[in-house]
Amino acid sequence: LHTLDVSGNALTRLDDTLFTNTRVATFWADGNRVEGLPAAVGRRSFVRFSAEKNRIRELPEALAHWSVEHLNLRHNEIERIAEGFFPGTDQW
């Protein structure tokens, strides 16, 4: 399994097991009710990761070193982004 799309459901969380011992490189979870991303996401590499239109409030340190080429987190409730989340930039 390389692509997983769980968009348009009523998911409130994403379990670590979705990202453990899988080869998912493209992941969509748009249009759910997800409030945060599991730590396992930060230990993975993705070509594309999209969790648009959810209720995500922060991008914690556990995710600061993940590898992702295309990241879409539009239309969430993000209030905090951990320092070092975007290496090579001065953050805002």
Secondary structure, DSSP 8 states (H G I E B T S, - for coil): --EEE-TTS------GGGGSS----EEE-TTS------GGGGG-EEEEEE--SS---EE-GGGTT-EEEEEE--SS---EE-TTSSTTS---
